[in-house]
Every structure is written in structure tokens, then in C-alpha cells.
Amino acid sequence: MFKRLRTRQMKRYLITGASRGIGRAIAEKLAAADVTLLLHGRDTVALADTRKAVEPHCAQVILLIHDLAESSGVSDLIAEVGAQPIELLVNNAGVAVVKPFGEITQIEWEQTVGVNVTAPFMLTQHFVPKMPPGSSIVNILSIAARTGFANWSAYCMSKFALEGFSQSVREELRDRKIRVINLYPAATDTNIWDHIEGKWPRRKMISPKDVASAVAYALSRPADVALENITLSNLTGNL
Ligand code: NAP
């Protein structure tokens, strides 16, 4: 008797901000033989390092270099991903402008909205119509999506906005069996802190790998089980 050959269903995962930090950790965690990873970033050298880490473990890696602060950059990214559906969108790329609200420039405000809110909106709106049932959208929010912090007004504004958008989209997609999984990490030890004034206890922060493990766990649940809102707190200090 001939054995029936089973072809494994190939999947395409798009992760924004995969050049470093949480995005890179997610890419490393989700790399698998049946997955094509579409990895976005701006820094070509850092993104190539991510590629090096994941390439041996997945079917294919495609690098996408675009600035998401402008909607034209998001449109270019969408065009490069092409018409084939994706099974997972990870809205991870993000910026943090941290200063008293009186000092925030309009350009900083608009860039924050562009990267943290408009890009996830445009990507979600574009990719969802072709997503098959069982697909997922992962949004990397923050504990700052639900609580205000002094000097973090632009950042909190953007995460609260993405929170409202994603909670509503989740309800629209429930019947299509598309899961919207929101992550709310506390302070996580990544390069985002390099540009934030002040002394931050980096070694006490959550590791990006812990955030990635939470994402992988939520995605590994049966398709009809949605782990929808995951907060990662840090028990080693008030972070
Ligand atoms: P990170 O190490 O600074 O990485 C940020 C990523 O976003 C990089 O890949 C970066 O790309 C990309 N990015 C930034 N500005 C961009 C732009 N204008 N256009 C395109 N890509 C851009 O920070 P992270 O901590 O991993 O942050 C990832 C996500 O986690 C963000 O949404 C952040 O708000 C969220 N988060 C972080 C923490 C934390 O404490 N670290 C806590 C909660 C939530 P390039 O480097 O290639 O430019």
C-alpha cells in the first residue's frame, strides 16, 4: 500500500519591530519548520542578526525594512508582504517618548501615534480580511495601556488608544474565529530604555524572553481557546 503523503500546512507570521528586544525574542520563540517569518525593522544590521538566529529553525525568513512613523512606510510594508494571507500578525514595533507633557513636540507626538497606533491599525485592517479562521493578532501593549504614569503621557496615550482599538476589533473578529491576544508587560529589559532619561534597574526588569514565552503559550492553546489579555508583572520591585 502507498503511504499517503501528508504535506504540512505552511504558515506566514509577520512580526513588526523584530530587529531587537521583545520582537526579536518573539521571532526566536515562534521560529518553526512550517513557518515563514516576515520580520520587520528599520535597522538592517540588527535585523540581519535576528535572521541569523531564526533562519536555521524556520522554513523561510523575509526581511522588511520600513519606517512605520509615516503611513507611507506602512503602505510600503503591506505592498512588500504581498497578496498571500498571513496567519499571525504581531503588532510589536513601538517608541517611547518620555518627558513632561509640556515638553513634548508635535513631531514626537505624531511619531508616537504613527508607530504605536496608526501602524497597527493599518496592518490589522489590511491583513485581517484574508486571514483564515484560527489566525491570531498579537498586540504588544503595556501596563501603560491601562494606567497613567508621570512623564509618560504620549506613550500612555498611544497604548490606551491601541487598547481601545484592539478590544473592539476582538469583538468584531470573534465570529470569524480570529483571536486578538493582548500583552501588557511591565518594564522589560530592552534597548527602549537606552533613550529614557534616569536610572532604571534594568537587571530587575522582565526579560524579553518571558514576554515571548507568554505569546507562544497563548498561541499554542487550541484554536477555540483565546487567552485574550495577559499582564506580565515584575515581583522584584516597583517597575
Ligand atoms: P526596542 O528594543 O526599542 O525595540 C523597538 C522595536 O520597534 C525595534 O525593532 C524598532 O526597530 C521598532 N521601531 C521603533 N520605531 C520604529 C519606526 N519608526 N518604524 C519602524 N520600526 C520602529 O523596544 P521593546 O521594548 O522591544 O519594544 C517592543 C514593544 O514592547 C513596544 O511596542 C513597546 O511599547 C512594548 N513594551 C515594552 C516594554 C519595555 O519595558 N521594554 C514594556 C511594555 C511594552 P529598529 O530598532 O530596527 O529601528
Residues whose N, C-alpha, C, O or C-beta is under 5 A from the ligand:
A	BS01	NAP	G17 A18 S19 R20 G21 I22 G23 G41 R42 D43 H66 D67 L68 A69 N92 A93 G94 V95 V115 I140 L141 S142 P185 A186 A187 T188 D189 T190 N191 I192
